[in-house]
Amino acid sequence: DVRVYNGAVTTADVADLYADTHPCAATLDHLEIRMSNTAGLTCAPSTLTLVACKDAACTGNFTDGVSGTLTATGPGMSVSWPSGAAFTIPAGSSSTTVNMQLTTAGSVLVGSSGLTPSATSATTCNFGSPQCTFSAAAAALRFDVPNHVSETSNVISVQAVGSSGGTCNSAFASSSRNINFKCSYTNPGTGTRPVRVAGAALNSGNNNALACDGTGRTVTLAFDASGLASTTVQYADVGKMVLSATYTGSAGPGDSGLTMTGSDTFIAAPASFGFSGITSGPIRAGSAFSATLDARNLAGATTPNFARETPPESVVLAFSRYQPTGTGASNGNFSGNLGAFTSGSASATDLTWSEVGTIDLNASLASANYLGSGFTASGSTGSTGAVGRFIPHHFDLAATAACGSF
């Protein structure tokens, strides 16, 4: 930006130039393609959500508008785009949806081409192994586990669907089937608690204190006349999980050779934060005191996977003054930091408050949106001044010389 003046600039002109700014144009880092299910059916379209991202982690949205075309390629695969593969994310928005249907059973690699404006990084997906791989089958088990607060009991419907002549039909109507359910960890990538389906822990020992494993647990589901069965899903820890289901046919019901699978991802968020181990009063004003914080589920149990996410979730500490409340009472200065979380707990040993009286401690999820689930969490010691009493650190005495003589 070059400006030419035909005379000397004034002090006011210099101040205006100093304050003048030009906003930098936003840059599209990449396009992210999202799906709630990693597999589809050949008889029904699947919905892809396209998100324009300003950064690699997609924590910021690009809203200047994006257009392009989706691609889906795989040997011998036939792909239908009911509304076309071209898409536009209008200015002022950061996402749109496109329907895609694989009309033959198999897998494709989903991507994008011709992005305008160009992205600085390659298109990414939240599904597939390898990433962006999408599969469809002629028959599948379909269910949806919603994002929820940890240890909430979620009632889900499981539907057995088959394809006949390109039409989706319910299977297993008015009958019972043994379905094997398994769970796995996505973010964080490991854990120590299992998902539970119909109260059964999805590991070989049916043990609530052991992790998910490759064995899972077989649950008998009763399907109604519409081919729907209900069951419950619970998870006592936090994080992003995958629940998968498999049915293997047998001679008894006359479906030997039939295999049906299905899966869904969900996020379980902490319900609250709880304090313990707080230094007992009296505490001298300005002196360090301690407290321990736990991330907890709906039942009040500690969630050991909290803060093991990538990137890790964190907690903001604050305080509220309870006493004194009189005119001129000061909030003083509060400071201190939590140490690293281990098994869902973290301690602070350097907390200080510069005033006298009593306070309460407060904790809140720093992101206010656990792993993008829409859930947040908070906690406090209450509203009755549970911390303290804080007393003066010391008194200073000053001597003043007397006038006259004795």
ZIHUKA-V669174 format. One record per residue. N is the residue number from 1. PHI is phi in whole degrees, 0 to 359 (NA if undefined). OMEGA is omega as a letter, one per 40 degrees, with the letter a starting at -180 (NA if undefined). D_LAST is the distance of its C-alpha to the last C-alpha in Angstrom with 2 decimals. Layout:
n=N phi=PHI omega=OMEGA d_last=D_LAST
n=N phi=PHI omega=OMEGA d_last=D_LAST
This chain:
n=1 phi=NA omega=a d_last=79.86
n=2 phi=244 omega=i d_last=80.44
n=3 phi=235 omega=a d_last=79.76
n=4 phi=243 omega=i d_last=80.90
n=5 phi=246 omega=i d_last=79.34
n=6 phi=264 omega=i d_last=80.93
n=7 phi=193 omega=i d_last=77.62
n=8 phi=291 omega=i d_last=73.99
n=9 phi=277 omega=i d_last=72.16
n=10 phi=273 omega=i d_last=69.11
n=11 phi=300 omega=i d_last=65.74
n=12 phi=295 omega=i d_last=66.81
n=13 phi=298 omega=a d_last=70.06
n=14 phi=297 omega=i d_last=68.20
n=15 phi=297 omega=i d_last=65.99
n=16 phi=295 omega=i d_last=69.14
n=17 phi=296 omega=a d_last=70.84
n=18 phi=296 omega=a d_last=67.84
n=19 phi=275 omega=a d_last=67.83
n=20 phi=288 omega=i d_last=71.62
n=21 phi=229 omega=i d_last=72.88
n=22 phi=233 omega=a d_last=76.30
n=23 phi=298 omega=i d_last=76.66
n=24 phi=283 omega=i d_last=78.38
n=25 phi=292 omega=i d_last=81.69
n=26 phi=291 omega=a d_last=81.64
n=27 phi=241 omega=i d_last=83.76
n=28 phi=281 omega=i d_last=86.00
n=29 phi=284 omega=i d_last=85.15
n=30 phi=194 omega=i d_last=87.89
n=31 phi=259 omega=i d_last=89.88
n=32 phi=247 omega=i d_last=89.29
n=33 phi=257 omega=a d_last=92.11
n=34 phi=239 omega=i d_last=91.08
n=35 phi=218 omega=i d_last=93.06
n=36 phi=278 omega=i d_last=92.07
n=37 phi=243 omega=a d_last=95.14
n=38 phi=266 omega=i d_last=96.43
n=39 phi=217 omega=a d_last=100.06
n=40 phi=231 omega=i d_last=102.39
n=41 phi=241 omega=i d_last=105.85
n=42 phi=290 omega=a d_last=108.98
n=43 phi=262 omega=a d_last=109.73
n=44 phi=212 omega=i d_last=106.47
n=45 phi=287 omega=i d_last=104.21
n=46 phi=246 omega=a d_last=100.68
n=47 phi=262 omega=i d_last=97.79
n=48 phi=257 omega=i d_last=95.85
n=49 phi=257 omega=a d_last=92.48
n=50 phi=257 omega=a d_last=91.78
n=51 phi=238 omega=i d_last=88.15
n=52 phi=271 omega=a d_last=87.12
n=53 phi=248 omega=i d_last=84.11
n=54 phi=271 omega=a d_last=81.60
n=55 phi=218 omega=a d_last=80.44
n=56 phi=298 omega=a d_last=81.83
n=57 phi=274 omega=a d_last=80.21
n=58 phi=59 omega=i d_last=81.31
n=59 phi=277 omega=i d_last=77.82
n=60 phi=240 omega=a d_last=78.32
n=61 phi=259 omega=i d_last=81.40
n=62 phi=268 omega=a d_last=83.50
n=63 phi=238 omega=a d_last=84.43
n=64 phi=270 omega=i d_last=86.31
n=65 phi=97 omega=i d_last=89.70
n=66 phi=218 omega=i d_last=91.97
n=67 phi=226 omega=a d_last=95.73
n=68 phi=174 omega=a d_last=98.01
n=69 phi=224 omega=i d_last=100.60
n=70 phi=277 omega=i d_last=100.29
n=71 phi=233 omega=i d_last=102.52
n=72 phi=210 omega=a d_last=103.74
n=73 phi=234 omega=i d_last=106.03
n=74 phi=188 omega=a d_last=107.70
n=75 phi=304 omega=i d_last=111.15
n=76 phi=71 omega=a d_last=113.69
n=77 phi=269 omega=i d_last=111.12
n=78 phi=247 omega=a d_last=111.83
n=79 phi=237 omega=i d_last=108.83
n=80 phi=245 omega=i d_last=108.83
n=81 phi=244 omega=a d_last=106.25
n=82 phi=307 omega=a d_last=106.89
n=83 phi=245 omega=a d_last=105.00
n=84 phi=94 omega=a d_last=105.40
n=85 phi=274 omega=i d_last=103.39
n=86 phi=286 omega=a d_last=101.84
n=87 phi=217 omega=i d_last=98.42
n=88 phi=220 omega=i d_last=95.87
n=89 phi=261 omega=a d_last=92.18
n=90 phi=292 omega=i d_last=91.47
n=91 phi=302 omega=a d_last=88.54
n=92 phi=95 omega=i d_last=85.53
n=93 phi=239 omega=a d_last=86.53
n=94 phi=234 omega=a d_last=86.14
n=95 phi=206 omega=i d_last=88.93
n=96 phi=204 omega=i d_last=92.46
n=97 phi=236 omega=i d_last=95.04
n=98 phi=222 omega=i d_last=98.53
n=99 phi=266 omega=i d_last=101.12
n=100 phi=225 omega=i d_last=103.07
n=101 phi=226 omega=i d_last=105.91
n=102 phi=274 omega=a d_last=107.55
n=103 phi=269 omega=i d_last=111.11
n=104 phi=236 omega=a d_last=112.00
n=105 phi=290 omega=i d_last=110.17
n=106 phi=150 omega=a d_last=108.13
n=107 phi=230 omega=i d_last=105.11
n=108 phi=228 omega=i d_last=104.11
n=109 phi=258 omega=a d_last=101.33
n=110 phi=268 omega=i d_last=99.54
n=111 phi=203 omega=i d_last=98.12
n=112 phi=218 omega=i d_last=97.98
n=113 phi=213 omega=i d_last=99.54
n=114 phi=61 omega=a d_last=99.34
n=115 phi=292 omega=i d_last=95.71
n=116 phi=229 omega=e d_last=94.63
n=117 phi=289 omega=i d_last=92.06
n=118 phi=293 omega=i d_last=92.39
n=119 phi=268 omega=i d_last=89.95
n=120 phi=279 omega=a d_last=88.04
n=121 phi=228 omega=a d_last=88.64
n=122 phi=289 omega=i d_last=91.52
n=123 phi=296 omega=i d_last=92.09
n=124 phi=238 omega=i d_last=90.60
n=125 phi=222 omega=i d_last=91.33
n=126 phi=261 omega=a d_last=89.50
n=127 phi=218 omega=i d_last=92.69
n=128 phi=93 omega=i d_last=95.36
n=129 phi=218 omega=e d_last=95.78
n=130 phi=299 omega=a d_last=96.32
n=131 phi=306 omega=i d_last=94.06
n=132 phi=76 omega=i d_last=95.89
n=133 phi=274 omega=i d_last=98.86
n=134 phi=238 omega=a d_last=100.17
n=135 phi=239 omega=i d_last=102.92
n=136 phi=224 omega=a d_last=105.21
n=137 phi=233 omega=i d_last=107.54
n=138 phi=283 omega=i d_last=110.47
n=139 phi=215 omega=a d_last=108.74
n=140 phi=200 omega=i d_last=105.09
n=141 phi=261 omega=a d_last=102.47
n=142 phi=242 omega=i d_last=100.10
n=143 phi=200 omega=a d_last=96.70
n=144 phi=224 omega=i d_last=93.30
n=145 phi=260 omega=a d_last=89.98
n=146 phi=287 omega=i d_last=87.25
n=147 phi=299 omega=a d_last=83.81
n=148 phi=201 omega=i d_last=81.59
n=149 phi=282 omega=a d_last=78.41
n=150 phi=309 omega=i d_last=78.61
n=151 phi=76 omega=i d_last=80.30
n=152 phi=290 omega=i d_last=81.77
n=153 phi=272 omega=a d_last=85.30
n=154 phi=257 omega=i d_last=87.55
n=155 phi=273 omega=a d_last=91.05
n=156 phi=239 omega=i d_last=93.42
n=157 phi=255 omega=i d_last=97.12
n=158 phi=253 omega=a d_last=99.36
n=159 phi=240 omega=i d_last=102.60
n=160 phi=265 omega=a d_last=105.57
n=161 phi=236 omega=i d_last=107.36
n=162 phi=237 omega=a d_last=110.64
n=163 phi=251 omega=i d_last=112.53
n=164 phi=221 omega=a d_last=116.14
n=165 phi=63 omega=i d_last=117.92
n=166 phi=82 omega=i d_last=114.63
n=167 phi=248 omega=i d_last=113.35
n=168 phi=280 omega=i d_last=110.45
n=169 phi=231 omega=i d_last=111.51
n=170 phi=286 omega=i d_last=109.60
n=171 phi=247 omega=i d_last=110.43
n=172 phi=63 omega=a d_last=110.02
n=173 phi=301 omega=i d_last=110.59
n=174 phi=54 omega=i d_last=110.51
n=175 phi=208 omega=i d_last=110.05
n=176 phi=248 omega=i d_last=107.44
n=177 phi=221 omega=i d_last=106.62
n=178 phi=268 omega=a d_last=104.45
n=179 phi=250 omega=i d_last=101.98
n=180 phi=269 omega=i d_last=99.96
n=181 phi=253 omega=i d_last=96.42
n=182 phi=227 omega=i d_last=94.19
n=183 phi=233 omega=i d_last=90.71
n=184 phi=212 omega=a d_last=89.14
n=185 phi=262 omega=i d_last=85.79
n=186 phi=248 omega=i d_last=85.44
n=187 phi=210 omega=e d_last=81.72
n=188 phi=291 omega=a d_last=80.25
n=189 phi=281 omega=i d_last=83.41
n=190 phi=223 omega=i d_last=82.84
n=191 phi=196 omega=a d_last=81.50
n=192 phi=233 omega=a d_last=81.27
n=193 phi=236 omega=i d_last=82.35
n=194 phi=264 omega=i d_last=85.84
n=195 phi=287 omega=i d_last=87.06
n=196 phi=242 omega=i d_last=88.64
n=197 phi=242 omega=a d_last=91.84
n=198 phi=53 omega=i d_last=92.94
n=199 phi=85 omega=a d_last=90.27
n=200 phi=267 omega=i d_last=91.78
n=201 phi=286 omega=a d_last=89.64
n=202 phi=276 omega=i d_last=91.50
n=203 phi=209 omega=a d_last=91.71
n=204 phi=298 omega=a d_last=94.18
n=205 phi=265 omega=a d_last=92.18
n=206 phi=49 omega=a d_last=91.41
n=207 phi=245 omega=a d_last=87.82
n=208 phi=294 omega=a d_last=84.88
n=209 phi=263 omega=i d_last=82.65
n=210 phi=248 omega=a d_last=84.98
n=211 phi=284 omega=i d_last=85.53
n=212 phi=301 omega=i d_last=88.50
n=213 phi=219 omega=a d_last=91.46
n=214 phi=284 omega=a d_last=94.99
n=215 phi=275 omega=a d_last=96.56
n=216 phi=69 omega=a d_last=95.00
n=217 phi=207 omega=i d_last=96.30
n=218 phi=270 omega=a d_last=99.50
n=219 phi=237 omega=i d_last=99.11
n=220 phi=274 omega=i d_last=102.02
n=221 phi=248 omega=i d_last=101.98
n=222 phi=260 omega=a d_last=104.22
n=223 phi=270 omega=a d_last=105.49
n=224 phi=274 omega=a d_last=106.62
n=225 phi=296 omega=i d_last=109.69
n=226 phi=266 omega=a d_last=107.90
n=227 phi=78 omega=i d_last=107.01
n=228 phi=248 omega=i d_last=103.30
n=229 phi=228 omega=a d_last=101.24
n=230 phi=250 omega=i d_last=97.64
n=231 phi=206 omega=a d_last=95.07
n=232 phi=242 omega=i d_last=91.31
n=233 phi=230 omega=i d_last=89.11
n=234 phi=223 omega=i d_last=85.58
n=235 phi=215 omega=a d_last=83.25
n=236 phi=275 omega=i d_last=80.02
n=237 phi=250 omega=i d_last=78.50
n=238 phi=240 omega=i d_last=77.86
n=239 phi=129 omega=i d_last=79.66
n=240 phi=262 omega=a d_last=83.00
n=241 phi=235 omega=i d_last=85.98
n=242 phi=240 omega=i d_last=89.78
n=243 phi=249 omega=a d_last=91.93
n=244 phi=239 omega=a d_last=95.60
n=245 phi=224 omega=i d_last=98.63
n=246 phi=222 omega=i d_last=102.11
n=247 phi=244 omega=i d_last=105.28
n=248 phi=244 omega=a d_last=108.16
n=249 phi=295 omega=a d_last=111.49
n=250 phi=212 omega=a d_last=113.65
n=251 phi=291 omega=a d_last=117.10
n=252 phi=308 omega=i d_last=115.91
n=253 phi=277 omega=i d_last=115.13
n=254 phi=77 omega=i d_last=117.76
n=255 phi=231 omega=i d_last=115.53
n=256 phi=304 omega=i d_last=115.87
n=257 phi=90 omega=i d_last=114.85
n=258 phi=278 omega=i d_last=112.45
n=259 phi=231 omega=i d_last=108.90
n=260 phi=233 omega=i d_last=106.30
n=261 phi=230 omega=i d_last=102.74
n=262 phi=193 omega=i d_last=99.73
n=263 phi=204 omega=i d_last=96.04
n=264 phi=206 omega=i d_last=92.94
n=265 phi=256 omega=i d_last=89.39
n=266 phi=209 omega=i d_last=86.31
n=267 phi=242 omega=i d_last=82.53
n=268 phi=253 omega=a d_last=80.37
n=269 phi=255 omega=i d_last=76.77
n=270 phi=297 omega=i d_last=73.68
n=271 phi=276 omega=a d_last=73.01
n=272 phi=194 omega=i d_last=69.23
n=273 phi=241 omega=a d_last=66.21
n=274 phi=233 omega=a d_last=64.25
n=275 phi=260 omega=i d_last=60.81
n=276 phi=205 omega=i d_last=60.01
n=277 phi=60 omega=a d_last=57.68
n=278 phi=280 omega=i d_last=54.54
n=279 phi=305 omega=a d_last=51.26
n=280 phi=284 omega=i d_last=49.78
n=281 phi=280 omega=e d_last=46.41
n=282 phi=282 omega=i d_last=43.54
n=283 phi=239 omega=i d_last=43.54
n=284 phi=288 omega=i d_last=40.46
n=285 phi=305 omega=i d_last=40.65
n=286 phi=86 omega=i d_last=42.12
n=287 phi=273 omega=a d_last=43.39
n=288 phi=289 omega=i d_last=47.13
n=289 phi=224 omega=a d_last=49.35
n=290 phi=239 omega=i d_last=53.11
n=291 phi=200 omega=i d_last=56.18
n=292 phi=243 omega=a d_last=59.95
n=293 phi=240 omega=i d_last=62.48
n=294 phi=242 omega=i d_last=66.17
n=295 phi=273 omega=a d_last=69.04
n=296 phi=234 omega=i d_last=71.07
n=297 phi=268 omega=a d_last=74.53
n=298 phi=298 omega=i d_last=75.54
n=299 phi=273 omega=i d_last=75.50
n=300 phi=89 omega=i d_last=71.94
n=301 phi=275 omega=i d_last=73.07
n=302 phi=291 omega=i d_last=71.70
n=303 phi=256 omega=a d_last=73.98
n=304 phi=294 omega=a d_last=74.08
n=305 phi=274 omega=a d_last=75.69
n=306 phi=296 omega=a d_last=72.85
n=307 phi=76 omega=i d_last=71.50
n=308 phi=260 omega=a d_last=74.56
n=309 phi=290 omega=i d_last=76.39
n=310 phi=237 omega=e d_last=77.34
n=311 phi=289 omega=a d_last=75.17
n=312 phi=291 omega=i d_last=72.70
n=313 phi=286 omega=a d_last=71.17
n=314 phi=217 omega=a d_last=67.38
n=315 phi=232 omega=i d_last=64.60
n=316 phi=256 omega=i d_last=61.65
n=317 phi=262 omega=i d_last=58.46
n=318 phi=211 omega=i d_last=56.14
n=319 phi=215 omega=i d_last=53.74
n=320 phi=225 omega=a d_last=52.98
n=321 phi=282 omega=i d_last=49.66
n=322 phi=258 omega=i d_last=49.95
n=323 phi=224 omega=e d_last=46.37
n=324 phi=279 omega=a d_last=44.13
n=325 phi=238 omega=a d_last=46.14
n=326 phi=290 omega=i d_last=43.59
n=327 phi=302 omega=i d_last=43.02
n=328 phi=84 omega=i d_last=41.62
n=329 phi=298 omega=a d_last=42.61
n=330 phi=254 omega=i d_last=43.30
n=331 phi=283 omega=i d_last=46.31
n=332 phi=63 omega=a d_last=44.38
n=333 phi=238 omega=i d_last=46.43
n=334 phi=246 omega=i d_last=49.10
n=335 phi=211 omega=i d_last=50.82
n=336 phi=136 omega=a d_last=53.07
n=337 phi=221 omega=i d_last=56.73
n=338 phi=284 omega=i d_last=59.52
n=339 phi=282 omega=a d_last=61.17
n=340 phi=292 omega=i d_last=64.94
n=341 phi=283 omega=i d_last=67.10
n=342 phi=226 omega=a d_last=69.07
n=343 phi=54 omega=i d_last=71.64
n=344 phi=87 omega=a d_last=70.20
n=345 phi=233 omega=i d_last=66.54
n=346 phi=217 omega=a d_last=63.55
n=347 phi=239 omega=i d_last=59.93
n=348 phi=239 omega=a d_last=56.69
n=349 phi=243 omega=a d_last=53.80
n=350 phi=240 omega=i d_last=51.50
n=351 phi=288 omega=i d_last=50.90
n=352 phi=219 omega=i d_last=47.41
n=353 phi=228 omega=a d_last=45.80
n=354 phi=274 omega=a d_last=42.51
n=355 phi=247 omega=i d_last=41.49
n=356 phi=250 omega=a d_last=40.76
n=357 phi=128 omega=i d_last=43.33
n=358 phi=227 omega=a d_last=47.00
n=359 phi=222 omega=i d_last=49.95
n=360 phi=238 omega=i d_last=53.69
n=361 phi=264 omega=i d_last=55.59
n=362 phi=233 omega=i d_last=58.74
n=363 phi=226 omega=i d_last=61.60
n=364 phi=217 omega=i d_last=64.51
n=365 phi=294 omega=a d_last=67.52
n=366 phi=299 omega=a d_last=66.72
n=367 phi=282 omega=a d_last=70.27
n=368 phi=60 omega=a d_last=70.55
n=369 phi=200 omega=a d_last=74.25
n=370 phi=298 omega=i d_last=75.12
n=371 phi=50 omega=i d_last=77.81
n=372 phi=75 omega=a d_last=78.98
n=373 phi=281 omega=a d_last=80.03
n=374 phi=93 omega=i d_last=78.31
n=375 phi=256 omega=i d_last=76.03
n=376 phi=237 omega=a d_last=72.26
n=377 phi=208 omega=i d_last=69.81
n=378 phi=207 omega=i d_last=66.24
n=379 phi=188 omega=i d_last=63.99
n=380 phi=204 omega=i d_last=60.51
n=381 phi=275 omega=i d_last=58.35
n=382 phi=115 omega=a d_last=58.85
n=383 phi=220 omega=a d_last=56.75
n=384 phi=233 omega=i d_last=54.34
n=385 phi=71 omega=a d_last=51.60
n=386 phi=285 omega=a d_last=53.11
n=387 phi=250 omega=a d_last=50.80
n=388 phi=115 omega=e d_last=47.19
n=389 phi=279 omega=i d_last=44.81
n=390 phi=268 omega=a d_last=42.68
n=391 phi=241 omega=i d_last=38.98
n=392 phi=304 omega=i d_last=36.01
n=393 phi=294 omega=i d_last=36.21
n=394 phi=191 omega=i d_last=32.46
n=395 phi=245 omega=i d_last=29.13
n=396 phi=260 omega=i d_last=26.81
n=397 phi=250 omega=i d_last=23.04
n=398 phi=235 omega=i d_last=20.91
n=399 phi=264 omega=i d_last=17.18
n=400 phi=246 omega=a d_last=15.52
n=401 phi=298 omega=i d_last=12.60
n=402 phi=282 omega=i d_last=9.71
n=403 phi=268 omega=i d_last=9.47
n=404 phi=82 omega=a d_last=7.06
n=405 phi=224 omega=i d_last=3.79
n=406 phi=257 omega=NA d_last=0.00
